[in-house]
Amino acid sequence: MELQIRDIEKHFGEKEVLKQVSLTAASGAALGLLGRNGAGKTTTIRIVMGVFFPDKGEVLWNGKPLDRKHIRIGYMPEERGLYPKKRISDQLIYLAMLRGMNHAEAAKACDRWLERMNMSEYKLKKLETLSKGNQQKIQLAATLMCDPQIVILDEPFSGLDPVNAMLLKDVIKEMIAGGAVVLFSSHQMNYIEEFCDSIAILNGGKIILDGRITDIKHSYPRNKIAVTSSQVEQIAPFVIQHMGEEIVSVEPDTTADHTLMIRLKSADSKQKLLQGLSDKGFDVDMFRVCEPSMNDIFVEYTEASV
């Protein structure tokens, strides 16, 4: 299964919010939809859901126009939308019936998802009596009640403690493994790296970078090397002398003990560096190429809009 957004444009009055946005999300994988506030992420999501309609372009499901009456979409918004003074079971069942379930199916799904979220004991409680983290779990249950084929998650981990975050991680991974198309929007780049195979970065209403995360990282120069050893004080002067003009810089890693960050003029020199350390007999615990983090990539491609 495949969700395609093709050449979407959207205006609000004279303001052009989306400019020929195109992206593809496949089943069994998660696509990270990234961008600064106001970049167009929410508008894109709302067009997928049918809340807005594009001025140009189209949304396709397996190559055909997305039929929202027959394709189940689960959406977890950043701004939570449940009713604080209503009983949890009543609103979960109500929301599932709005998506086409009959009452018996909705009640069964309610019990199943409350159990999966370790929330069965709160079934008859009002939402407002729950902690923020537990309300978040109820919101995710509401999102997944209809067994959606497309799952859209906007900042799903906001406000969660580590235990509940682990539970939500497991549930999201189950949805991905089960073949759902997952769109994942977050400013927490560690979650993007954990869940997403691919990303699409929006800036100023345009897609400015998209593709598989591994491919994007490998496109960067691979000339920054981290060497971890108890002998970094001896290794540093040796590297400078041994590598000579092939070295740009050698400096301690400020984020890790006993680690040197060595920047080479060319990635082709890393084998010479490794061989030199080995020949000299240094006790090297780790030798690795430093790839940019998702946070580095995000800042690089969006900082011009600050």
C-alpha positions in Angstrom: 0.0 0.0 0.0 1.2 3.5 -0.8 0.1 7.0 0.0 1.1 9.6 -2.5 0.9 13.4 -2.2 1.4 14.8 -5.7 2.2 18.4 -6.6 -0.1 19.9 -3.8 -0.6 23.6 -3.8 -2.7 25.5 -1.2 -3.5 29.2 -0.7 -5.2 30.9 2.2 -6.2 34.2 0.6 -3.1 35.6 -1.0 -0.8 33.6 1.1 0.7 30.5 -0.6 1.0 27.9 2.2 2.1 24.8 0.1 4.1 25.0 -3.1 4.0 21.8 -5.2 4.5 19.5 -2.3 5.1 15.9 -3.3 6.0 12.9 -1.1 5.4 9.1 -0.9 4.8 7.0 2.2 4.7 3.2 1.9 3.1 0.6 4.1 5.2 -1.1 6.8 7.4 2.0 7.2 7.2 5.4 8.8 7.8 8.7 7.0 8.9 11.6 9.2 7.2 14.9 8.2 9.5 17.6 9.5 9.6 21.4 9.5 9.6 24.4 11.7 6.3 25.9 13.0 4.5 27.4 10.0 6.3 25.3 7.4 3.1 23.7 6.2 3.1 20.3 8.0 -0.3 20.7 9.5 -1.9 21.9 6.3 -0.4 18.9 4.5 -1.8 16.6 7.1 -5.3 18.2 6.9 -5.3 17.8 3.2 -4.6 14.1 3.5 -7.5 13.8 6.0 -9.8 15.8 3.7 -10.3 18.7 6.2 -8.8 21.0 3.5 -8.8 20.4 -0.2 -5.8 21.4 -2.4 -6.0 24.2 -4.9 -3.9 22.0 -7.2 -2.5 18.5 -7.0 -3.9 15.3 -5.6 -3.7 12.7 -2.8 -3.5 9.1 -4.1 -3.8 5.7 -2.5 -2.2 2.9 -4.5 -2.2 5.2 -7.5 -5.9 6.2 -7.3 -7.6 9.2 -5.7 -7.8 8.6 -1.9 -11.3 7.5 -1.0 -11.7 8.5 2.7 -15.0 6.7 3.0 -13.3 3.4 2.5 -9.7 4.0 3.6 -9.4 4.2 7.4 -7.3 7.1 8.7 -6.2 7.4 12.4 -5.1 10.9 13.4 -3.5 11.9 16.7 -3.2 15.7 16.7 -0.7 17.7 18.6 -3.5 19.6 20.3 -5.5 16.8 21.9 -9.2 16.8 21.1 -11.0 14.5 23.6 -13.7 15.6 26.0 -12.4 16.1 29.5 -15.8 15.7 31.3 -17.0 12.6 29.4 -16.4 9.0 30.4 -13.5 7.4 28.6 -15.4 4.4 27.3 -18.3 6.5 26.1 -16.2 8.8 23.9 -13.9 6.0 22.6 -17.0 4.1 21.5 -18.6 7.2 20.0 -15.5 8.1 18.0 -15.1 4.6 16.7 -18.8 4.6 15.6 -18.2 7.9 13.7 -15.6 5.9 11.7 -18.0 3.3 10.7 -18.0 0.7 13.5 -21.3 -0.6 14.9 -21.7 -0.3 18.7 -20.7 -3.9 19.4 -17.5 -3.6 17.4 -16.7 -0.3 19.0 -17.2 -1.6 22.5 -15.0 -4.6 21.8 -12.3 -2.4 20.3 -12.5 -0.1 23.3 -11.9 -2.9 25.7 -9.0 -4.2 23.6 -7.2 -0.9 23.3 -7.7 0.1 27.0 -6.1 -3.2 27.9 -3.3 -2.7 25.5 -2.6 0.7 27.0 -2.8 -0.7 30.6 -5.8 1.6 31.1 -8.7 -0.8 31.7 -9.2 0.4 35.3 -10.0 3.9 34.0 -12.7 2.8 31.6 -15.6 4.5 33.5 -13.5 7.5 34.6 -13.8 11.0 33.2 -10.9 12.0 31.1 -10.1 15.0 33.3 -9.3 12.8 36.2 -6.3 11.3 34.4 -2.7 12.5 34.4 -1.5 14.2 31.2 0.5 11.1 30.2 -2.5 8.8 30.7 -4.7 11.2 28.7 -2.1 10.9 25.9 -2.5 7.1 26.0 -6.3 7.4 25.7 -5.7 9.8 22.7 -3.6 7.1 21.0 -6.2 4.5 21.7 -8.8 6.7 20.1 -6.5 7.1 17.1 -6.1 3.4 16.6 -9.6 2.1 17.5 -10.7 1.7 13.9 -7.6 -0.3 12.9 -6.4 2.5 10.5 -4.6 1.9 7.2 -3.1 5.4 7.5 -1.8 6.5 10.9 -0.9 10.2 11.4 0.9 11.0 14.6 1.7 14.6 15.5 4.0 14.9 18.5 2.8 11.7 20.1 5.4 11.6 22.8 4.8 15.1 24.2 4.6 15.0 28.0 5.1 11.3 28.5 7.3 9.7 31.2 9.8 7.1 30.1 7.6 4.1 31.0 4.6 5.4 29.0 6.9 6.5 26.2 8.2 2.9 26.0 4.6 1.6 25.8 3.7 4.0 23.0 6.9 3.0 21.1 5.9 -0.6 21.2 2.4 0.2 19.9 3.7 2.4 17.1 6.2 -0.3 16.0 3.4 -2.8 16.0 1.4 -0.6 13.7 4.4 -0.2 11.3 5.1 -4.0 11.4 1.4 -4.6 10.7 1.5 -2.8 7.4 0.0 0.6 8.2 1.3 3.7 6.4 2.6 5.9 9.2 3.2 9.7 9.0 5.2 10.8 12.0 5.6 14.5 12.8 7.8 15.6 15.7 10.4 18.1 16.8 12.1 15.4 18.9 14.6 14.1 16.4 15.6 11.1 18.5 12.1 9.6 17.8 12.4 10.4 14.1 15.6 8.5 13.9 14.1 5.6 15.9 10.9 5.1 13.9 11.3 6.6 10.5 13.0 5.0 7.4 12.5 8.2 5.4 11.9 11.9 6.0 10.5 14.9 4.1 11.5 18.3 5.4 9.2 21.3 4.7 10.4 24.8 4.7 8.4 27.8 3.5 5.7 25.4 2.1 8.1 23.5 -0.1 9.8 20.1 0.3 13.5 21.0 0.6 14.8 17.5 1.4 13.4 14.0 1.2 14.6 10.5 1.0 15.8 7.6 3.1 17.6 8.7 6.3 20.5 6.3 5.7 21.0 7.6 2.1 20.8 11.3 3.3 23.4 10.7 6.0 25.7 8.8 3.6 25.6 11.7 1.2 27.6 13.8 3.7 31.4 13.7 3.7 32.5 10.8 5.8 35.7 12.4 6.9 35.0 13.0 10.6 36.3 10.1 12.8 35.8 9.5 16.5 38.5 7.5 18.3 37.9 6.4 21.8 40.9 5.2 23.9 42.4 5.6 27.3 45.5 6.9 25.5 44.0 9.9 23.8 46.7 12.2 25.1 49.3 10.1 23.3 47.2 9.5 20.2 46.6 13.2 19.5 50.2 14.2 18.8 50.9 11.0 17.0 48.0 11.5 14.6 49.1 15.1 13.9 52.6 13.9 13.1 51.6 10.7 11.3 48.9 12.1 9.1 50.6 15.5 8.4 48.7 17.5 5.7 45.9 15.0 5.6 44.5 16.3 8.9 42.2 19.2 9.3 41.8 19.1 13.0 42.3 16.9 16.1 40.4 17.9 19.2 38.7 16.3 22.3 35.1 15.4 22.0 33.3 17.6 24.5 30.4 15.2 24.8 32.3 12.0 25.5 35.3 11.1 27.8 38.5 9.6 26.3 37.4 10.4 22.7 39.1 12.4 20.0 37.3 13.9 17.1 39.6 13.8 14.0 38.6 15.6 10.8 40.4 14.4 7.7 40.7 16.4 4.5 39.5 13.3 2.6 37.5 10.3 3.7 39.9 8.2 1.7 42.5 8.7 4.5 40.6 6.9 7.2 42.2 3.5 6.4 45.6 5.1 6.7 44.7 6.6 10.1 43.3 3.2 11.4 46.4 1.4 10.2 48.7 3.9 11.8 47.0 3.6 15.2 47.2 -0.2 14.9 50.8 -0.3 13.9 51.8 1.9 16.8 50.0 -0.4 19.2 47.5 2.0 20.7 44.7 0.5 22.7 41.7 1.7 20.7 38.3 0.9 22.1 36.3 2.5 19.2 37.0 3.9 15.8 34.0 5.1 13.9 32.8 7.5 11.2 30.7 10.3 12.6 27.5 10.9 10.6 25.4 14.0 11.1 22.5 13.5 13.5 18.9 14.2 12.4 19.1 17.3 14.6 22.1 18.5 12.6 20.4 17.8 9.3 17.2 19.5 10.4 19.0 22.7 11.6 21.0 22.8 8.4 18.0 22.8 6.2 15.7 25.0 8.2 17.8 27.6 10.0 17.5 30.0 7.1 13.8 30.5 8.1 14.7 31.6 11.6 
